[in-house]
Amino acid sequence: VIVCLGFVYQWNSAYQKTTSIINHDMLKENTLPTWTAVSQQLPQSTVTEKMMKSGFVYAIPKEGSSWFWGDFGGVGFAEPRKHDPLVMISSFLIGQPLLDDQERIKILKAMYDSRHPAQERLWSGENLQTETVVSNVKIYPEYRLAFTEKTITVKNLSKRTWGGDEEAIYTFQLSEGSVVSSLSLWINGVEEKGRLTTKAKADTAYKTIVGVEVRDPSVVHWQEGNKVTVRIFPCNAAENRRFRIGITSPLIKDGNRLRYENPSINGPEFSTAEETLKIAFSESPQSLEASFKLKDKGEVVIDRSYQNNWDISFASPKLSNNAFSFNGSSYKLEELVIEPTQFKAQKIYLDLNASWTEEEL
């Protein structure tokens, strides 16, 4: 009872605070949408997050339906549907915030890093599971570059033998300066390469194929914050789907050392996924710091459970005097020489947020 009362009290506080922010925002001559003010001023908490997710992740009471099971609404949100009695009681006694579903999704994106589950969906993906990840990493210290290929197999665990098509959505967090350089999808056992086009054309083609023709497309989108999203369709119980993404990244320089960061992934369940990881250097690295040992030729192959967040570092060698070629052009690297110049700022604006460290402040 005490837990229930405490939860309802916090729900009411978050509800009242949200209403106050909305009302005060209406008094301002503000060109920004109301949800931005709410995401900036509303304190973060578990109860607040559940309140924002009520109706499309957490069941809520609905007139004319079972009070016990509630209603989930129709908004696509890639998170398992949940029935929380505390959410049911609070939403029944207090109500939901005075925001529409799209506004609440934008608030969740801003406050709780929910960009991946809030992706627009044409089909469900609730029965999908990531089976294997094959990571092939090639590192070129003398050129300060790395090329990463990830081949991912996704499985549909649904028992339905027909009408069970689902859509897999993966979000990759890239290091600063990284770009997606290739994408391919296996169709009828054959790897088919992707093409580069405009976002508008890619969106139109993908929605036409998925929503109308129900064939085999894949599309990759660049998102804010060095993220890319890959969509795969259809994923059904008849066969596993496989795709491969290639990422070219600059190595991160920390003093006299270089660091490679693995692109982390958010997508269908990874808890049982197995990974085969191969790392190969163009030249044997010096002073390597990693959780594994390299063989004599500067490479290693590891079979393990999938690990998302890891990096390796090593001593920075001299830049190569030789040019490297790509797509018919040759490139030569030189050390960046920083020359300070005088600059007198008239105004300085600081975008203060939770990512700032004490040293930076």
matplotlib code that plots the C-alpha trace (Angstrom):
import matplotlib.pyplot as plt

x = [0.0, 2.8, 4.6, 1.4, 0.7, 4.3, 4.0, 0.7, 2.1, 5.1, 2.9, 0.7, 3.7, 5.0, 1.5, 1.1, 4.6, 4.0, 0.7, 2.4, 5.1, 2.6, 0.5, 3.5, 4.8, 1.6, 2.1, 5.5, 6.0, 7.9, 8.5, 9.6, 7.0, 5.7, 7.4, 10.8, 10.0, 8.7, 11.8, 14.0, 12.2, 10.7, 12.8, 13.9, 12.6, 11.4, 7.8, 8.0, 9.3, 6.5, 3.9, 5.3, 5.1, 1.6, -0.8, 1.7, 4.2, 2.3, -1.4, -3.9, -7.6, -10.0, -13.7, -15.5, -12.6, -11.1, -9.8, -7.3, -5.7, -6.2, -5.4, -2.1, -3.2, -1.9, 1.5, 4.4, 7.1, 9.8, 9.6, 7.8, 4.2, 3.9, 1.1, 2.1, -0.6, 0.9, 0.7, -2.9, -3.9, -2.1, -3.5, -7.0, -6.8, -4.7, -4.8, -2.2, -0.2, -1.9, 0.3, -0.4, 1.4, 3.9, 4.8, 5.4, 7.6, 9.7, 10.1, 11.2, 13.8, 15.2, 15.1, 15.6, 17.6, 14.6, 15.4, 15.8, 12.5, 10.7, 11.6, 8.7, 7.6, 5.7, 5.6, 6.0, 9.3, 8.3, 9.3, 12.7, 16.0, 19.6, 21.2, 24.9, 27.2, 30.3, 32.6, 35.5, 37.8, 40.7, 42.9, 45.4, 47.4, 49.7, 46.7, 44.7, 41.8, 39.7, 37.2, 34.5, 32.1, 29.3, 27.3, 24.2, 21.7, 18.2, 15.7, 11.9, 10.7, 7.0, 5.1, 2.9, 3.5, 1.8, 1.3, 4.2, 6.3, 8.1, 10.5, 14.0, 15.4, 19.0, 20.7, 24.5, 26.3, 29.4, 32.5, 33.0, 33.7, 32.6, 30.6, 28.6, 30.4, 28.4, 25.2, 24.0, 21.1, 20.9, 18.0, 17.4, 20.8, 22.6, 24.2, 22.8, 24.6, 22.8, 22.9, 23.5, 20.5, 18.7, 16.8, 13.5, 13.9, 15.1, 12.1, 9.6, 11.0, 11.2, 7.6, 6.3, 8.1, 7.3, 3.8, 2.4, 4.6, 5.8, 9.2, 12.7, 14.2, 16.8, 17.6, 20.1, 19.4, 21.8, 20.5, 21.6, 24.3, 26.5, 23.8, 22.6, 19.5, 19.2, 15.8, 15.4, 12.2, 10.6, 11.8, 9.6, 9.8, 10.5, 14.1, 16.7, 17.6, 21.1, 22.6, 26.0, 27.0, 30.4, 31.7, 34.8, 36.1, 39.0, 41.1, 40.8, 44.1, 44.8, 48.3, 50.8, 48.2, 45.5, 42.2, 39.6, 36.0, 33.6, 30.3, 27.7, 24.4, 20.8, 18.2, 16.4, 17.3, 21.1, 21.1, 21.8, 23.7, 27.1, 29.9, 32.9, 35.3, 38.3, 40.8, 43.6, 46.3, 48.1, 51.2, 51.9, 50.8, 53.1, 52.0, 48.6, 46.0, 43.2, 41.4, 42.9, 46.3, 47.2, 49.0, 52.4, 50.8, 48.9, 45.5, 43.2, 39.9, 37.7, 34.4, 32.4, 29.1, 28.3, 29.9, 28.6, 31.0, 34.7, 37.8, 41.5, 44.4, 48.0, 51.0, 50.6, 53.1, 54.4, 52.1, 52.8, 54.6, 52.6, 49.2, 46.2, 43.6, 39.9, 37.2, 39.7, 41.3, 44.6, 45.0, 48.0, 47.9, 49.9, 50.1, 47.7, 49.7, 47.6, 48.3, 46.6, 45.0, 43.5, 39.7, 37.5, 34.0, 31.2, 28.9, 29.5, 26.6, 27.0, 24.8, 24.9, 23.7, 24.4, 27.2, 29.5, 32.2, 33.3, 36.6, 34.9, 32.7]
y = [0.0, 2.4, 1.7, 2.3, 5.6, 6.7, 5.9, 7.7, 10.8, 10.9, 10.4, 13.3, 15.5, 14.8, 15.4, 18.7, 19.8, 18.9, 20.8, 23.9, 23.9, 23.6, 26.4, 28.8, 28.0, 29.2, 32.6, 33.1, 34.3, 31.1, 29.7, 26.4, 23.5, 22.9, 19.5, 21.2, 23.2, 20.0, 18.0, 20.9, 21.6, 18.3, 16.4, 12.9, 9.9, 6.4, 7.4, 10.3, 7.9, 5.5, 8.3, 9.4, 5.8, 5.1, 4.0, 2.7, 0.7, 0.5, -0.5, 2.1, 1.7, 2.3, 2.8, -0.2, -2.6, -4.9, -2.7, -5.4, -5.7, -2.1, -0.6, 0.0, 2.5, 2.4, 4.1, 2.1, 1.9, -0.8, -1.8, -4.9, -4.1, -4.1, -4.3, -2.4, -2.2, 1.0, 2.7, 1.5, 2.8, 6.2, 6.8, 6.0, 8.3, 11.1, 10.8, 11.2, 14.3, 16.9, 15.9, 13.9, 10.7, 12.2, 14.9, 12.4, 10.3, 13.4, 14.0, 10.4, 10.8, 13.9, 12.9, 9.1, 8.4, 6.6, 7.4, 3.7, 2.4, 5.5, 4.9, 5.0, 1.4, 0.0, -3.5, -4.9, -6.4, -7.8, -11.5, -10.7, -11.8, -11.2, -14.6, -13.9, -10.9, -11.4, -8.4, -7.9, -5.0, -3.8, -1.2, 1.0, 2.9, 4.5, 6.1, 6.7, 4.8, 1.7, -0.2, -2.3, -4.8, -6.2, -9.1, -9.6, -12.5, -11.9, -14.6, -14.4, -16.5, -16.3, -19.6, -18.2, -20.0, -17.2, -13.5, -13.3, -10.7, -8.3, -5.4, -5.3, -1.9, -1.6, 1.6, 1.9, 4.4, 5.6, 7.3, 11.0, 11.3, 7.8, 7.2, 4.2, 3.1, -0.1, -1.9, -5.3, -7.7, -11.4, -12.2, -15.9, -16.8, -14.2, -11.0, -8.0, -4.6, -1.4, 1.9, 5.5, 7.8, 10.8, 10.3, 11.2, 8.7, 6.0, 6.6, 6.5, 3.3, 1.6, 2.5, 1.4, -1.9, -2.7, -1.2, -2.1, -4.7, -6.5, -7.5, -7.5, -4.0, -2.6, 1.1, 3.0, 6.5, 8.9, 10.2, 13.0, 12.3, 10.1, 7.4, 5.4, 3.3, 0.2, -1.3, -4.9, -6.4, -8.9, -11.1, -14.2, -17.6, -19.3, -18.1, -16.0, -12.6, -11.4, -8.1, -6.5, -2.9, -1.4, 1.6, 3.7, 5.5, 7.7, 6.4, 8.6, 10.2, 10.6, 12.2, 9.7, 6.9, 5.8, 4.3, 2.2, 2.3, -0.5, 0.8, -0.2, -1.6, -1.2, -3.6, -6.9, -8.9, -9.5, -11.6, -14.9, -13.5, -15.1, -13.1, -14.0, -11.1, -10.7, -7.8, -7.3, -4.6, -3.5, -3.4, -4.9, -2.4, -1.4, -1.1, -2.6, -2.4, -4.8, -7.7, -10.2, -11.1, -10.7, -13.4, -12.8, -11.3, -8.7, -10.3, -12.2, -14.2, -14.7, -16.6, -15.2, -14.0, -10.6, -7.6, -4.2, -1.7, -2.2, -0.4, -1.0, 1.4, 1.3, 3.6, 6.0, 5.3, 7.9, 8.7, 6.8, 8.6, 6.6, 7.6, 5.3, 4.9, 4.8, 4.9, 6.0, 8.8, 8.9, 10.5, 11.4, 12.3, 15.0, 16.0, 18.8, 21.9, 24.1, 27.8, 29.9, 33.2, 36.1, 35.9, 38.4, 37.0, 39.5, 36.9, 33.4, 30.9, 27.7, 24.7, 23.3, 19.7, 16.4, 15.5, 18.2, 17.1, 19.1, 19.8, 21.3, 23.5]
z = [0.0, 0.9, -2.4, -4.3, -2.5, -3.1, -6.8, -7.2, -5.4, -7.7, -10.7, -9.6, -9.0, -12.5, -14.0, -12.2, -13.2, -16.8, -16.8, -15.3, -17.9, -20.7, -19.3, -18.7, -22.2, -23.7, -22.1, -23.9, -27.4, -28.2, -31.7, -30.3, -29.8, -26.3, -25.9, -26.0, -22.9, -21.1, -22.0, -20.7, -17.4, -16.3, -13.8, -14.9, -12.9, -13.5, -12.7, -15.2, -17.9, -17.3, -17.4, -20.8, -22.0, -20.7, -23.4, -25.9, -23.7, -20.4, -20.4, -19.2, -18.3, -21.1, -21.0, -22.5, -22.3, -19.6, -16.8, -15.8, -19.2, -20.3, -23.6, -25.4, -28.0, -31.6, -31.5, -32.7, -30.0, -30.2, -26.6, -25.2, -24.0, -20.2, -17.7, -14.5, -11.9, -10.5, -13.9, -14.3, -10.9, -11.3, -14.8, -13.6, -10.5, -11.9, -15.7, -18.5, -19.4, -21.6, -24.6, -27.7, -28.4, -30.9, -28.4, -25.7, -28.0, -28.8, -25.1, -24.5, -27.3, -25.7, -22.0, -22.0, -25.2, -26.7, -30.3, -31.3, -29.9, -31.1, -34.8, -37.2, -37.9, -40.9, -39.4, -35.9, -34.7, -31.4, -32.2, -33.6, -32.1, -33.2, -33.8, -34.8, -35.5, -37.6, -37.1, -39.5, -38.5, -40.6, -39.0, -40.8, -38.2, -40.7, -42.4, -39.2, -40.6, -39.8, -41.9, -40.0, -41.6, -39.5, -40.8, -38.7, -38.8, -37.4, -36.5, -36.2, -33.2, -34.1, -34.4, -37.1, -40.5, -42.5, -42.2, -39.7, -41.6, -39.3, -39.7, -38.1, -37.1, -36.0, -34.7, -34.9, -32.7, -34.7, -33.6, -34.6, -38.3, -39.3, -42.5, -43.8, -46.9, -47.9, -47.2, -48.6, -48.0, -48.6, -50.9, -51.8, -50.4, -52.6, -51.3, -53.0, -52.8, -51.9, -53.8, -52.7, -53.3, -51.7, -48.4, -50.1, -52.9, -50.4, -48.1, -50.9, -52.4, -49.0, -48.0, -51.4, -51.2, -47.6, -47.4, -50.9, -52.7, -49.6, -51.1, -49.8, -49.1, -46.8, -46.2, -44.0, -42.6, -41.0, -37.6, -35.4, -32.8, -35.1, -35.4, -38.4, -38.6, -40.8, -41.7, -42.9, -44.3, -44.3, -41.3, -41.0, -39.3, -42.6, -42.8, -41.0, -42.6, -43.0, -43.9, -43.9, -43.2, -43.9, -41.8, -42.4, -39.4, -38.5, -35.6, -32.5, -31.5, -27.8, -27.4, -28.8, -29.0, -31.4, -30.4, -32.3, -31.0, -31.9, -33.4, -30.7, -31.8, -30.6, -32.1, -31.7, -28.6, -28.3, -25.0, -26.8, -29.8, -30.7, -32.3, -34.4, -34.3, -36.6, -36.2, -38.6, -38.7, -41.8, -39.6, -36.2, -33.5, -30.7, -27.0, -27.7, -24.9, -25.5, -23.7, -26.2, -27.7, -31.4, -33.4, -35.1, -38.2, -36.3, -36.4, -34.1, -34.5, -31.5, -31.0, -28.0, -26.8, -28.4, -26.7, -27.6, -26.0, -26.4, -27.8, -28.4, -28.3, -29.4, -30.0, -32.9, -35.7, -38.3, -41.1, -44.3, -47.1, -49.6, -50.9, -50.7, -53.4, -53.1, -55.8, -58.5, -56.4, -54.4, -51.0, -49.0, -45.3, -43.5, -39.8, -39.0, -37.9, -35.7, -36.0, -33.4, -34.5, -32.7, -32.2, -30.3, -29.6, -29.2, -27.6, -26.3, -25.9, -24.0, -24.6, -21.1, -20.9, -19.0, -21.4, -20.0, -17.5, -14.5, -16.2, -19.2, -17.1]

ax = plt.figure().add_subplot(projection="3d")
ax.plot(x, y, z, "-o")
ax.set_aspect("equal")
plt.show()
